[in-house]
Amino acid sequence: MSDLPDATLTRRRKAAIVVQMLIADGGSLPLSSLPESLQETLTAELAALRLLDRATMDAVAAEFAGELDRIGMAAPGSRDAAITALADHLSPDLAQRLQAQRAAVRDGDHWPVLADLPVDRLAQIMQAESVEIGAVALSKLPVTKAAEVLAKTPGDRARRITYAMSLTAAIAPAMVQRIGRALAQDYGSDRPVAFDKAPAQRLGAILMSTPQDTRDDLLNGLGAQDEDFASDLRRAIFTFKDIATRVKPADIANCLRAVDAPVLSTALAAALAGDAALAAAAEHILDNISQRMAAQMRDDARDRGAVKKTDGEAAMATVSAAVRDLVDSGAITLRDMDAEGEA
């Protein structure tokens, strides 16, 4: 006789009966692939089972067999199984990347994939994801690598992430595992992108060709809305004013060779009559060329008198464009004032 009345045979209880029959028959079940919540439920249902009569077992087994007969197709059921099933049908490069990622996953734990990422890539995660996700990710990284990532994260963002770490004490293991899986899928392999340059670089190239007043107004507005992006944008922008602080003295002569003398004369005249930053850039140029040439240029600028604003901006833009061309070609490198300030 069964001590389980028919009314108690829920689908969960029937599933537990089937599992018990398969285990008793010597079967090996990959129950570890189930979510832990389902594993706990199954354990509780098995614990509730006592004696079952033969008729009840036969009825549950028959129902289970009928369910199997009604299944039209069995799909892989997991990302790893899908990778294995499709390996021979995907493009070779993609298949190789997915297999490499799968090999790094151990027992459903995707965090090793994240731990293998370069520090710069992990720093991107710290800035792109929420501070709570960043706190979990930082907690799962090896200590040395976590310290490097934190050092690459902007100060305010780093402080918010470290504070969020104090709130992770009660987070469930299953949640940490899901976060790792999601991050590994998003960042674990390179994805095709529409643009070959970062947003700050693309917008910086546009703003370098806009009038100074427009550029300054936009930068001020962006700074109030997103200071981190505005800071990246300022680093990406190179204008005539930046010559004083970012072009090395030894590179000045090389930069001027690509600029016609009349254009350079106009740019210097406008800059010397401009604000302190423009005048500093002009003086930096004049201080790093021959004294004879510098004296001649000062005389030319003085003789020109006032320069029309649009003409001066156009001439200074031509000079800064010549510098940028040399940077893009690798002929010179600009000084990184932020990096030098932190050193």
C-alpha positions in Angstrom: 0.0 0.0 0.0 1.1 3.6 -0.6 1.1 6.1 2.2 0.6 8.8 -0.5 -3.0 9.5 -1.4 -3.6 10.4 -5.1 -4.3 14.0 -4.2 -0.7 14.5 -3.0 0.8 13.4 -6.3 1.7 16.8 -7.7 4.0 17.2 -10.7 6.9 17.8 -8.4 6.2 14.7 -6.4 5.9 12.7 -9.6 9.2 14.0 -10.8 10.8 13.0 -7.5 9.3 9.5 -7.9 10.8 9.2 -11.4 14.2 10.4 -10.2 14.1 7.9 -7.3 13.2 5.1 -9.7 16.1 6.0 -12.1 18.6 6.3 -9.2 17.4 2.9 -7.7 17.9 1.4 -11.2 21.5 2.5 -11.2 21.0 5.5 -13.5 23.3 8.5 -13.5 21.5 11.8 -13.7 23.2 15.2 -14.4 21.1 17.0 -11.7 24.0 19.4 -11.0 23.1 21.2 -14.3 19.7 22.2 -12.8 19.4 25.6 -11.1 20.2 25.2 -7.4 16.6 26.2 -6.5 15.3 23.2 -8.4 17.8 20.9 -6.9 16.6 22.1 -3.4 13.0 21.5 -4.4 13.8 18.0 -5.7 15.6 17.2 -2.5 12.7 18.3 -0.4 10.3 16.2 -2.5 12.5 13.1 -2.2 12.7 13.6 1.5 8.9 13.5 1.7 8.6 10.2 0.0 8.0 7.1 2.1 6.4 3.8 0.8 5.0 3.6 -2.7 2.8 0.7 -3.9 3.5 -0.9 -7.2 0.3 0.5 -8.8 1.4 4.1 -8.0 4.9 3.6 -9.3 3.6 2.0 -12.5 1.1 4.8 -13.1 3.8 7.5 -12.6 6.2 5.6 -14.9 3.5 5.2 -17.6 2.7 8.9 -17.4 6.4 9.8 -17.6 6.9 7.5 -20.7 3.9 9.2 -22.3 5.4 12.6 -21.7 8.6 11.4 -23.4 6.6 10.1 -26.4 5.0 13.5 -26.8 8.3 15.3 -27.0 9.1 16.1 -30.7 12.6 17.4 -30.2 15.2 17.7 -27.5 17.2 20.9 -27.9 20.7 21.4 -26.3 19.2 23.2 -23.3 22.3 25.1 -22.4 24.8 27.5 -24.0 27.7 25.0 -23.6 25.7 22.2 -25.2 24.6 24.5 -28.0 28.3 25.4 -28.7 29.1 21.7 -28.9 26.2 20.9 -31.2 26.9 23.9 -33.6 30.7 23.7 -33.6 30.9 22.1 -37.0 28.4 24.6 -38.5 29.7 27.9 -37.3 32.4 30.0 -38.9 35.9 28.7 -37.8 36.9 31.8 -36.0 33.7 32.1 -34.0 33.7 28.4 -33.2 37.2 28.6 -31.9 36.5 31.6 -29.7 33.3 30.0 -28.3 35.1 26.7 -27.7 38.0 28.5 -25.9 35.5 30.3 -23.7 33.7 27.0 -23.0 36.9 25.4 -22.0 37.6 28.1 -19.5 34.2 27.5 -17.8 34.5 25.0 -15.0 31.3 23.4 -13.5 29.2 26.3 -14.8 31.5 28.9 -13.3 32.2 31.6 -15.9 34.3 33.7 -13.6 37.6 32.2 -14.8 36.7 33.7 -18.3 36.5 37.1 -16.6 39.7 36.6 -14.6 41.6 35.9 -17.9 40.6 39.3 -19.4 43.2 42.0 -19.6 43.1 44.7 -17.0 42.0 47.4 -19.4 39.0 45.3 -20.5 38.0 44.7 -16.9 38.3 48.4 -16.2 35.8 49.0 -19.0 33.4 46.7 -17.1 33.8 48.8 -14.0 32.7 51.8 -15.9 30.1 50.3 -18.2 28.1 48.2 -15.7 26.3 49.3 -12.5 28.4 49.8 -9.3 26.7 46.8 -7.8 27.8 44.5 -10.7 31.3 46.1 -10.5 31.5 45.3 -6.8 30.7 41.6 -7.4 33.1 41.4 -10.3 35.9 43.0 -8.3 35.2 40.6 -5.5 35.6 37.6 -7.8 38.9 38.7 -9.3 42.3 37.5 -8.0 43.5 40.1 -5.4 46.4 41.4 -7.5 44.4 41.8 -10.6 41.5 43.4 -8.7 44.0 46.0 -7.4 45.2 46.8 -10.9 41.6 47.2 -12.2 40.7 49.5 -9.3 43.8 51.6 -10.0 42.5 52.0 -13.6 39.0 53.0 -12.5 38.3 56.8 -12.1 38.4 57.9 -8.5 34.7 58.7 -7.9 33.6 55.5 -9.7 36.2 53.4 -7.7 34.9 54.8 -4.4 31.3 54.0 -5.3 32.2 50.4 -6.3 34.3 49.8 -3.1 31.4 51.1 -1.0 29.0 48.7 -2.9 31.3 45.8 -1.9 30.1 46.4 1.7 26.6 45.5 0.5 27.5 42.1 -1.1 27.6 40.0 2.1 24.2 38.5 1.7 24.2 38.0 -2.1 23.2 34.4 -3.1 25.8 32.2 -4.9 23.3 31.6 -7.7 23.1 35.3 -8.4 26.9 35.6 -8.4 27.0 32.7 -10.9 24.4 34.4 -13.2 26.3 37.7 -13.1 29.5 35.9 -14.1 27.8 34.1 -16.9 26.2 37.3 -18.2 29.5 39.2 -18.0 31.4 36.4 -19.7 28.9 36.4 -22.6 29.1 40.2 -23.0 32.9 40.7 -22.5 34.5 37.3 -22.8 35.0 37.5 -26.6 35.4 40.3 -29.1 32.2 41.3 -30.8 31.8 43.1 -34.1 31.5 46.8 -33.6 30.1 49.5 -35.9 32.8 52.0 -35.1 36.5 51.4 -35.0 37.1 54.3 -32.5 35.7 55.0 -29.0 32.9 57.6 -28.7 35.2 60.2 -27.1 37.6 59.9 -30.1 34.8 60.2 -32.7 33.2 63.2 -31.0 36.6 64.7 -30.3 37.5 64.6 -34.0 34.3 66.5 -34.8 34.8 69.1 -32.1 38.3 69.8 -33.2 36.9 71.2 -36.4 34.2 73.3 -34.7 34.6 76.9 -33.7 36.2 77.4 -30.3 33.1 79.0 -28.7 30.9 76.1 -29.8 33.4 73.5 -28.6 33.8 75.2 -25.2 30.0 75.4 -24.8 29.5 71.8 -25.6 32.3 70.6 -23.3 30.9 72.7 -20.4 27.5 71.1 -21.0 28.8 67.6 -21.2 30.9 68.2 -18.1 27.8 69.0 -16.1 26.0 65.9 -17.4 28.8 63.3 -17.5 32.1 64.4 -16.1 33.9 61.1 -16.9 32.9 61.3 -20.6 33.8 65.0 -20.7 37.2 64.2 -19.3 37.8 61.5 -21.9 36.7 63.9 -24.6 39.1 66.6 -23.5 41.9 64.1 -23.7 40.8 63.1 -27.2 40.6 66.7 -28.4 43.8 68.4 -29.6 43.6 72.1 -30.4 46.0 75.0 -30.8 45.9 75.7 -27.1 47.2 72.2 -26.3 50.5 72.8 -28.1 51.9 74.4 -25.0 51.3 71.5 -22.7 51.2 68.4 -25.0 53.8 68.9 -27.8 57.3 68.2 -26.8 59.8 71.0 -27.5 61.9 68.7 -29.7 58.9 68.0 -32.0 57.9 71.7 -32.7 60.1 72.1 -35.7 58.8 68.9 -37.2 55.2 70.0 -36.7 55.8 73.3 -38.5 57.3 71.9 -41.7 53.8 70.9 -42.9 52.3 74.4 -42.4 52.7 77.1 -45.0 54.5 80.2 -43.8 51.5 82.6 -44.3 49.2 80.3 -42.4 51.6 79.9 -39.6 52.1 83.7 -39.4 48.3 84.2 -39.2 47.9 81.6 -36.5 50.7 83.1 -34.4 49.4 86.6 -34.8 45.9 85.5 -33.7 47.2 83.5 -30.8 49.6 86.2 -29.5 46.6 88.6 -29.4 44.3 86.0 -27.9 43.7 84.7 -24.4 46.4 83.3 -22.1 46.2 79.7 -23.3 46.5 80.7 -27.0 49.4 83.1 -26.2 51.2 80.3 -24.2 50.9 78.0 -27.3 52.3 80.6 -29.6 55.2 81.3 -27.2 55.9 77.6 -26.9 56.3 77.4 -30.7 58.5 80.5 -30.8 60.7 79.3 -27.9 61.5 76.1 -29.7 62.5 77.3 -33.1 65.7 79.2 -34.1 66.0 82.7 -32.6 66.3 84.2 -36.0 63.1 82.6 -37.3 61.2 83.4 -34.0 62.2 87.1 -34.3 61.0 87.2 -37.9 57.7 85.6 -37.0 57.1 88.0 -34.1 57.8 90.9 -36.5 55.4 89.4 -39.1 52.7 89.0 -36.4 53.2 92.6 -35.2 53.0 93.9 -38.8 49.8 92.1 -39.5 47.9 93.8 -36.7 44.5 92.5 -35.8 43.5 89.2 -37.4 39.9 88.5 -38.3 38.6 85.9 -35.8 37.5 83.4 -38.4 40.8 83.7 -40.2 42.7 83.2 -37.0 40.7 80.1 -36.0 41.1 78.6 -39.4 44.9 79.1 -39.4 45.2 77.7 -35.8 43.1 74.7 -36.8 45.5 74.1 -39.7 48.5 74.1 -37.4 46.8 71.7 -34.9 45.7 69.5 -37.8 49.3 69.2 -38.9 50.2 68.1 -35.4 47.4 65.5 -35.3 48.5 64.1 -38.6 52.0 63.5 -37.3 50.6 61.8 -34.2 48.3 59.6 -36.3 51.2 58.6 -38.5 53.3 57.7 -35.4 56.0 60.4 -36.2 55.5 62.0 -32.8 53.7 61.3 -29.6 51.9 63.8 -27.4 52.5 64.2 -23.7 49.7 62.7 -21.5 49.3 65.4 -18.9 46.9 63.2 -16.8 49.4 60.3 -16.7 52.3 62.6 -15.9 50.3 64.3 -13.1 49.5 61.0 -11.5 53.1 59.8 -11.7 
